[in-house]
Amino acid sequence: MSAIAHQFFADSPVIFYPIIALLIFVFVFFFVTARVLRARTEDIDALARIPFGDAEEAPRHE
């Protein structure tokens, strides 16, 4: 990193917030990805059929 950029970021009191936001994003991204990849096929098929299930029709608002 150049000396100018290093001095700018060293003096910035709010540089902490984007780093924390990035860490939270990465954690959530990996958590969701791991959960999707570990899901059983039966669970995914059940979720895929939700819109076409035999549930009662929603009331129409006219």
TORPA-4810 file (N, C-alpha, C, O; in nm, 3 decimals):
<nodes>
NODE_1_0.085_-0.117_0.000_0.000_0.000_0.000_0.090_0.123_0.000_0.193_0.127_0.066_M
NODE_2_0.048_0.221_-0.074_0.132_0.341_-0.081_0.129_0.416_0.052_0.041_0.395_0.135_S
NODE_3_0.225_0.502_0.068_0.237_0.577_0.193_0.120_0.672_0.211_0.074_0.693_0.324_A
NODE_4_0.071_0.730_0.102_-0.042_0.823_0.111_-0.168_0.749_0.154_-0.240_0.794_0.243_I
NODE_5_-0.194_0.634_0.092_-0.312_0.556_0.128_-0.301_0.505_0.271_-0.400_0.504_0.344_A
NODE_6_-0.184_0.462_0.311_-0.165_0.412_0.447_-0.193_0.523_0.549_-0.259_0.499_0.650_H
NODE_7_-0.142_0.641_0.523_-0.165_0.752_0.615_-0.314_0.790_0.618_-0.367_0.818_0.725_Q
NODE_8_-0.381_0.790_0.503_-0.523_0.823_0.497_-0.605_0.724_0.579_-0.689_0.765_0.659_F
NODE_9_-0.582_0.595_0.558_-0.660_0.495_0.628_-0.621_0.484_0.776_-0.705_0.446_0.858_F
NODE_10_-0.501_0.516_0.810_-0.459_0.511_0.950_-0.527_0.622_1.030_-0.555_0.604_1.149_A
NODE_11_-0.552_0.735_0.967_-0.616_0.848_1.035_-0.767_0.843_1.032_-0.833_0.925_1.097_D
NODE_12_-0.824_0.750_0.957_-0.969_0.744_0.943_-1.032_0.666_1.058_-1.001_0.549_1.076_S
NODE_13_-1.120_0.730_1.135_-1.181_0.660_1.248_-1.295_0.566_1.208_-1.337_0.483_1.289_P
NODE_14_-1.346_0.578_1.086_-1.462_0.497_1.046_-1.424_0.381_0.954_-1.512_0.316_0.899_V
NODE_15_-1.296_0.355_0.935_-1.254_0.244_0.849_-1.294_0.110_0.911_-1.301_0.009_0.842_I
NODE_16_-1.320_0.110_1.039_-1.358_-0.011_1.111_-1.494_-0.065_1.064_-1.511_-0.186_1.055_F
NODE_17_-1.588_0.023_1.033_-1.724_-0.019_0.997_-1.733_-0.097_0.866_-1.801_-0.199_0.863_Y
NODE_18_-1.668_-0.055_0.758_-1.673_-0.136_0.636_-1.608_-0.273_0.652_-1.652_-0.371_0.590_P
NODE_19_-1.506_-0.281_0.733_-1.442_-0.410_0.756_-1.536_-0.504_0.831_-1.547_-0.621_0.796_I
NODE_20_-1.604_-0.454_0.933_-1.701_-0.534_1.007_-1.816_-0.575_0.915_-1.861_-0.690_0.921_I
NODE_21_-1.864_-0.484_0.831_-1.972_-0.516_0.737_-1.930_-0.625_0.640_-2.008_-0.715_0.609_A
NODE_22_-1.808_-0.619_0.593_-1.757_-0.722_0.502_-1.748_-0.857_0.572_-1.783_-0.959_0.513_L
NODE_23_-1.701_-0.859_0.695_-1.692_-0.984_0.769_-1.830_-1.045_0.795_-1.847_-1.166_0.786_L
NODE_24_-1.928_-0.961_0.827_-2.064_-1.011_0.847_-2.119_-1.067_0.717_-2.180_-1.174_0.718_I
NODE_25_-2.098_-0.998_0.606_-2.144_-1.047_0.476_-2.082_-1.181_0.442_-2.152_-1.273_0.399_F
NODE_26_-1.951_-1.194_0.460_-1.882_-1.319_0.427_-1.933_-1.433_0.515_-1.955_-1.544_0.466_V
NODE_27_-1.954_-1.407_0.643_-2.006_-1.509_0.733_-2.145_-1.555_0.690_-2.170_-1.675_0.681_F
NODE_28_-2.234_-1.462_0.662_-2.370_-1.497_0.621_-2.368_-1.570_0.486_-2.441_-1.668_0.468_V
NODE_29_-2.286_-1.524_0.393_-2.277_-1.588_0.262_-2.234_-1.733_0.276_-2.295_-1.822_0.216_F
NODE_30_-2.129_-1.759_0.354_-2.082_-1.897_0.370_-2.182_-1.982_0.447_-2.197_-2.101_0.418_F
NODE_31_-2.251_-1.924_0.546_-2.351_-1.998_0.621_-2.466_-2.041_0.530_-2.506_-2.157_0.533_F
NODE_32_-2.517_-1.950_0.450_-2.627_-1.983_0.359_-2.582_-2.083_0.253_-2.655_-2.177_0.222_V
NODE_33_-2.464_-2.065_0.199_-2.412_-2.158_0.098_-2.395_-2.297_0.157_-2.433_-2.395_0.093_T
NODE_34_-2.340_-2.308_0.275_-2.323_-2.439_0.339_-2.457_-2.504_0.367_-2.473_-2.625_0.350_A
NODE_35_-2.553_-2.425_0.411_-2.686_-2.481_0.441_-2.753_-2.533_0.315_-2.817_-2.638_0.318_R
NODE_36_-2.741_-2.461_0.206_-2.801_-2.504_0.079_-2.731_-2.629_0.028_-2.798_-2.722_-0.019_V
NODE_37_-2.601_-2.634_0.035_-2.528_-2.749_-0.017_-2.549_-2.874_0.068_-2.537_-2.986_0.017_L
NODE_38_-2.579_-2.857_0.197_-2.600_-2.972_0.285_-2.746_-3.017_0.292_-2.776_-3.117_0.357_R
NODE_39_-2.835_-2.945_0.225_-2.978_-2.979_0.230_-3.003_-3.113_0.161_-2.940_-3.146_0.060_A
NODE_40_-3.096_-3.188_0.217_-3.131_-3.316_0.158_-3.220_-3.294_0.035_-3.293_-3.195_0.027_R
NODE_41_-3.212_-3.386_-0.058_-3.290_-3.377_-0.181_-3.439_-3.377_-0.151_-3.516_-3.308_-0.218_T
NODE_42_-3.481_-3.454_-0.051_-3.623_-3.460_-0.017_-3.674_-3.324_0.031_-3.784_-3.282_-0.004_E
NODE_43_-3.593_-3.256_0.109_-3.632_-3.124_0.158_-3.644_-3.023_0.044_-3.736_-2.942_0.041_D
NODE_44_-3.550_-3.029_-0.048_-3.553_-2.937_-0.162_-3.673_-2.965_-0.250_-3.738_-2.872_-0.298_I
NODE_45_-3.704_-3.093_-0.272_-3.821_-3.129_-0.352_-3.950_-3.083_-0.284_-4.042_-3.036_-0.351_D
NODE_46_-3.957_-3.096_-0.153_-4.076_-3.050_-0.081_-4.092_-2.899_-0.094_-4.203_-2.849_-0.111_A
NODE_47_-3.983_-2.827_-0.086_-3.990_-2.682_-0.101_-4.024_-2.642_-0.245_-4.090_-2.541_-0.267_L
NODE_48_-3.981_-2.721_-0.340_-4.011_-2.692_-0.481_-4.158_-2.710_-0.512_-4.211_-2.646_-0.603_A
NODE_49_-4.227_-2.797_-0.437_-4.369_-2.823_-0.462_-4.462_-2.729_-0.387_-4.583_-2.740_-0.402_R
NODE_50_-4.411_-2.639_-0.309_-4.496_-2.550_-0.228_-4.599_-2.475_-0.313_-4.716_-2.474_-0.276_I
NODE_51_-4.561_-2.412_-0.423_-4.663_-2.337_-0.499_-4.769_-2.427_-0.562_-4.878_-2.379_-0.594_P
NODE_52_-4.739_-2.556_-0.582_-4.832_-2.645_-0.649_-4.898_-2.743_-0.553_-4.957_-2.842_-0.597_F
NODE_53_-4.891_-2.717_-0.424_-4.949_-2.807_-0.325_-5.100_-2.806_-0.331_-5.160_-2.724_-0.401_G
NODE_54_-5.163_-2.897_-0.257_-5.308_-2.910_-0.255_-5.371_-2.826_-0.144_-5.478_-2.860_-0.094_D
NODE_55_-5.308_-2.722_-0.107_-5.361_-2.635_-0.001_-5.481_-2.558_-0.053_-5.505_-2.549_-0.173_A
NODE_56_-5.556_-2.504_0.041_-5.671_-2.424_0.003_-5.626_-2.302_-0.077_-5.516_-2.249_-0.058_E
NODE_57_-5.714_-2.261_-0.167_-5.680_-2.143_-0.245_-5.691_-2.019_-0.158_-5.773_-2.011_-0.067_E
NODE_58_-5.607_-1.924_-0.187_-5.612_-1.798_-0.113_-5.738_-1.722_-0.153_-5.779_-1.727_-0.269_A
NODE_59_-5.797_-1.653_-0.061_-5.917_-1.576_-0.094_-5.885_-1.464_-0.192_-5.780_-1.400_-0.183_P
NODE_60_-5.975_-1.442_-0.284_-5.955_-1.337_-0.384_-6.010_-1.206_-0.330_-6.119_-1.202_-0.273_R
NODE_61_-5.935_-1.102_-0.349_-5.979_-0.971_-0.306_-6.028_-0.895_-0.428_-5.951_-0.861_-0.518_H
NODE_62_-6.156_-0.870_-0.431_-6.212_-0.800_-0.545_-6.265_-0.666_-0.507_-6.317_-0.593_-0.591_E
</nodes>
